[in-house]
């Protein structure tokens, strides 16, 4: 896509505690009999992340909402990769996007497109680009056709080019909460408990679609699979889908991964090439 303004044309792509206390009564003249509290029953379901139970994801929108809450008003790094391959394994298209966003919403987005049918987010593939902004200054580095261009450009007049654009539109399909919900909703899932250093407490898997799956877009997809890594508090650190679908008269394989890291610990400063981009404005 092309931004019309700028010094240089920019191309982008409860535990439920049921307390049953007993009351002991002694004789009228004697002391009361000591009371022993009844055991407090616990629900194992309450140890799972919101929207997740022992049988799988019970409420995708609830899980998505809590996941999104983890990312509000804090820094994080997001990496997405969508790769499509022909039956012989050759690459049809690949779009990889990494966006580091800090709490002040300064961002650095790195984009790579490869393959003959890759989206033309940066023009003709293969191409790579980096975009940085602190909300006031906008810098770009674009490499395509064996040439690298650096420049500073005018702030975008609209949504395109903002940090929201790179996260909500280029990397994800909507806000993080919506992307998690839309990705998981079509699947029949199951849950396995794990303990990993990155905070993952549960792995959710799915290898078939629900009979009542809510997305018509999945109707033509076969050999579907899902895996998601979820912390006990409901942050979905990683999720991956894979399926086959028709394209150009062949069944291609589509793999999409999304990963969130350094949540609450991401800071973004000017890139090493910032001075060069400023000096070649326009």
C-alpha positions as CSV (number, residue, x, y, z in Angstrom):
1,X,0.0,0.0,0.0
2,X,1.2,3.6,-0.7
3,X,1.0,6.6,1.5
4,X,0.2,9.7,-0.5
5,X,1.9,12.1,1.6
6,X,5.5,12.3,2.8
7,X,8.9,13.4,1.7
8,X,9.3,10.0,0.1
9,X,6.6,7.6,-1.1
10,X,6.1,5.0,1.6
11,X,5.0,1.5,0.6
12,X,3.7,-0.7,3.4
13,X,2.2,-4.1,4.2
14,X,-12.6,-19.8,42.8
15,X,-11.4,-21.6,43.9
16,X,-15.0,-21.8,45.1
17,X,-14.7,-22.2,48.8
18,X,-17.9,-23.8,49.9
19,X,-17.6,-23.3,53.6
20,X,-19.8,-25.6,55.6
21,X,-19.0,-24.9,59.1
22,X,-20.3,-27.1,61.9
23,X,-21.6,-25.6,65.1
24,X,-21.0,-27.6,68.3
25,X,-23.2,-27.1,71.3
26,X,-22.3,-28.2,74.8
27,X,-24.7,-28.6,77.7
28,X,-26.4,-25.6,79.1
29,X,-24.1,-25.4,82.1
30,X,-20.9,-26.7,80.5
31,X,-18.4,-25.0,78.1
32,X,-19.0,-25.2,74.3
33,X,-17.5,-28.1,72.5
34,X,-14.6,-27.0,70.2
35,X,-15.6,-26.6,66.6
36,X,-13.6,-28.3,63.9
37,X,-14.0,-26.6,60.5
38,X,-15.2,-28.8,57.7
39,X,-12.8,-29.5,54.9
40,X,-13.0,-26.8,52.2
41,X,-13.7,-28.4,48.8
42,X,-11.8,-27.0,45.9
43,X,-12.5,-26.9,42.2
44,X,-9.7,-28.0,40.0
45,X,-11.2,-26.0,37.1
46,X,-10.4,-22.8,38.9
47,X,-6.7,-23.4,38.5
48,X,-7.0,-23.2,34.7
49,X,-6.7,-19.9,32.8
50,X,-9.9,-17.9,32.3
51,X,-11.9,-19.5,29.5
52,X,-9.9,-22.8,29.7
53,X,-10.8,-26.0,31.4
54,X,-9.6,-29.6,31.7
55,X,-11.4,-30.5,28.5
56,X,-10.1,-27.6,26.4
57,X,-11.1,-24.0,25.7
58,X,-14.5,-23.5,27.1
59,X,-14.9,-19.9,26.3
60,X,-12.6,-18.6,23.5
61,X,-13.9,-14.9,23.8
62,X,-13.1,-15.0,27.5
63,X,-9.6,-16.3,26.9
64,X,-9.1,-13.7,24.2
65,X,-10.3,-10.8,26.3
66,X,-8.0,-11.7,29.2
67,X,-5.1,-12.2,26.8
68,X,-5.7,-8.7,25.4
69,X,-5.9,-7.2,28.9
70,X,-2.3,-8.5,29.5
71,X,-1.1,-6.3,26.6
72,X,-2.9,-3.1,27.4
73,X,-0.8,-0.1,28.4
74,X,2.4,-2.1,28.6
75,X,5.3,-3.0,26.2
76,X,5.6,-6.3,24.3
77,X,7.2,-7.9,21.3
78,X,5.0,-9.6,18.7
79,X,6.3,-11.9,15.9
80,X,4.0,-13.4,13.3
81,X,4.8,-15.6,10.4
82,X,2.4,-16.8,7.6
83,X,4.0,-19.3,5.2
84,X,2.3,-21.0,2.2
85,X,3.9,-23.9,0.5
86,X,3.0,-26.0,-2.6
87,X,2.7,-29.8,-2.3
88,X,6.3,-30.3,-3.3
89,X,7.4,-28.0,-0.5
90,X,8.4,-25.0,-2.6
91,X,7.6,-21.6,-1.2
92,X,4.5,-19.9,-2.5
93,X,4.4,-16.9,-0.1
94,X,5.8,-15.8,3.2
95,X,5.0,-12.7,5.3
96,X,7.0,-12.2,8.5
97,X,6.3,-9.3,10.8
98,X,8.0,-8.4,14.1
99,X,6.7,-5.4,16.1
100,X,8.3,-4.2,19.3
101,X,6.0,-1.7,21.1
102,X,6.9,0.0,24.4
103,X,4.5,1.3,27.0
104,X,4.6,4.8,25.4
105,X,3.8,3.2,22.0
106,X,7.1,4.0,20.4
107,X,7.5,1.1,18.0
108,X,9.9,-0.7,15.6
109,X,8.3,-2.9,12.9
110,X,10.4,-5.3,10.8
111,X,8.7,-6.8,7.7
112,X,9.9,-9.4,5.3
113,X,8.0,-10.7,2.1
114,X,9.2,-13.7,0.1
115,X,7.8,-16.0,-2.6
116,X,6.1,-15.4,-6.0
117,X,2.6,-14.9,-4.4
118,X,3.7,-13.0,-1.3
119,X,1.5,-10.0,-0.4
120,X,2.9,-6.8,-2.0
121,X,3.0,-4.9,1.3
122,X,6.5,-3.6,0.4
123,X,6.1,-3.8,-3.4
124,X,7.5,-6.6,-5.5
125,X,8.9,-9.5,-3.4
126,X,11.4,-10.3,-2.1
127,X,11.8,-7.3,0.1
128,X,12.4,-6.3,3.7
129,X,11.7,-3.1,5.6
130,X,11.9,-1.5,9.0
131,X,9.7,1.3,10.3
132,X,10.3,3.2,13.5
133,X,8.4,6.0,15.2
134,X,8.0,7.7,18.6
135,X,4.8,9.3,17.5
136,X,6.5,12.5,16.2
137,X,9.3,11.2,13.9
138,X,8.7,8.5,11.3
139,X,11.7,6.7,9.8
140,X,12.0,3.9,7.2
141,X,14.6,1.6,5.8
142,X,13.5,-0.4,2.7
143,X,15.6,-3.1,0.9
144,X,14.4,-4.3,-2.5
145,X,16.0,-5.1,-5.9
146,X,19.5,-5.0,-4.3
147,X,19.0,-1.4,-3.1
148,X,18.4,0.0,0.4
149,X,16.6,3.3,0.9
150,X,16.6,5.3,4.1
151,X,14.3,8.2,4.7
152,X,12.2,10.2,7.2
153,X,8.6,10.7,6.1
154,X,5.7,12.9,7.2
155,X,3.4,11.5,9.9
156,X,0.6,9.5,8.4
157,X,-2.7,11.2,8.0
158,X,-4.7,8.2,9.0
159,X,-4.5,4.7,10.6
160,X,-1.9,3.3,8.1
161,X,1.6,3.5,9.5
162,X,0.7,3.8,13.1
163,X,1.7,1.2,15.7
164,X,-2.0,0.1,15.7
165,X,-1.8,-0.6,11.9
166,X,1.3,-2.8,12.3
167,X,-0.2,-4.8,15.1
168,X,-3.9,-4.9,14.4
169,X,-3.9,-5.1,10.6
170,X,-0.5,-6.1,9.3
171,X,0.5,-8.7,11.9
172,X,-2.9,-9.8,13.3
173,X,-6.5,-9.9,12.2
174,X,-7.8,-7.2,14.6
175,X,-6.8,-6.6,18.1
176,X,-4.9,-9.3,20.0
177,X,-8.1,-10.3,21.9
178,X,-10.0,-10.8,18.6
179,X,-7.2,-12.6,16.9
180,X,-6.9,-15.2,19.7
181,X,-10.7,-15.6,19.7
182,X,-11.0,-16.1,16.0
183,X,-8.1,-18.5,15.8
184,X,-9.2,-20.8,18.6
185,X,-13.0,-20.7,18.2
186,X,-13.3,-23.0,15.2
187,X,-11.4,-25.9,16.9
188,X,-12.4,-28.8,19.2
189,X,-9.7,-28.5,21.8
190,X,-8.1,-30.4,24.6
191,X,-5.8,-29.2,27.4
192,X,-2.5,-30.5,28.8
193,X,-0.8,-29.2,31.8
194,X,2.9,-28.2,31.5
195,X,5.3,-26.1,33.4
196,X,7.9,-24.1,31.4
197,X,10.4,-21.4,32.2
198,X,8.6,-18.9,29.9
199,X,5.5,-19.1,32.1
200,X,3.5,-21.5,30.0
201,X,1.3,-23.5,32.3
202,X,-1.0,-25.2,29.7
203,X,-0.9,-26.3,26.1
204,X,-4.1,-26.3,24.2
205,X,-4.3,-28.5,21.1
206,X,-6.9,-29.1,18.4
207,X,-6.8,-31.3,15.3
208,X,-10.3,-31.1,14.1
209,X,-12.9,-28.3,13.6
210,X,-16.1,-28.1,15.7
211,X,-19.2,-29.3,13.9
212,X,-20.8,-25.8,14.7
213,X,-17.5,-23.9,14.0
214,X,-18.4,-20.2,13.7
215,X,-16.2,-19.2,10.8
216,X,-17.3,-20.0,7.2
217,X,-13.7,-19.3,6.1
218,X,-12.7,-22.6,7.5
219,X,-15.2,-24.7,5.4
220,X,-12.7,-25.3,2.7
221,X,-9.8,-26.1,5.0
222,X,-8.6,-29.7,5.6
223,X,-5.9,-31.3,7.8
224,X,-6.4,-28.6,10.4
225,X,-4.4,-28.3,13.6
226,X,-3.9,-25.9,16.4
227,X,-1.5,-25.5,19.3
228,X,-1.5,-22.7,21.9
229,X,0.7,-22.0,24.9
230,X,-1.2,-20.3,27.7
231,X,0.0,-19.0,31.1
232,X,-2.2,-19.6,34.2
233,X,-3.2,-16.0,34.2
234,X,-4.5,-16.2,30.6
235,X,-1.7,-14.7,28.4
236,X,-1.5,-16.7,25.2
237,X,2.2,-16.6,24.6
238,X,2.2,-18.6,21.3
239,X,-0.2,-20.1,18.9
240,X,0.1,-22.0,15.7
241,X,-2.4,-23.1,13.1
242,X,-1.8,-25.3,10.0
243,X,-4.2,-26.5,7.3
244,X,-4.4,-27.3,3.6
245,X,-6.6,-25.4,1.2
246,X,-7.0,-25.1,-2.6
247,X,-4.9,-22.5,-4.5
248,X,-4.0,-22.4,-8.1
249,X,-5.6,-25.8,-8.6
250,X,-3.4,-27.4,-5.9
251,X,-3.7,-28.1,-2.2
252,X,-1.3,-25.7,-0.5
253,X,-0.3,-25.9,3.1
254,X,-0.7,-22.8,5.2
255,X,1.2,-22.3,8.5
256,X,0.6,-19.3,10.7
257,X,2.4,-18.6,14.0
258,X,2.0,-15.8,16.5
259,X,4.2,-15.2,19.5
260,X,4.2,-12.6,22.3
261,X,7.3,-12.1,24.4
262,X,8.9,-9.6,26.8
263,X,5.5,-8.5,27.9
264,X,6.0,-5.6,30.3
265,X,9.7,-5.6,29.5
266,X,10.0,-4.2,26.0
267,X,11.6,-0.8,25.5
268,X,12.2,0.7,22.1
269,X,14.7,3.4,21.2
270,X,15.9,4.8,17.8
271,X,17.4,2.1,15.5
272,X,21.1,2.2,14.6
273,X,20.2,3.6,11.1
274,X,18.0,6.5,12.5
275,X,20.6,9.3,11.8
276,X,21.0,8.1,8.2
277,X,17.3,8.1,7.7
278,X,17.0,11.6,9.1
279,X,19.8,12.9,6.9
280,X,18.1,11.5,3.7
281,X,14.6,12.8,4.4
282,X,12.6,12.9,1.2
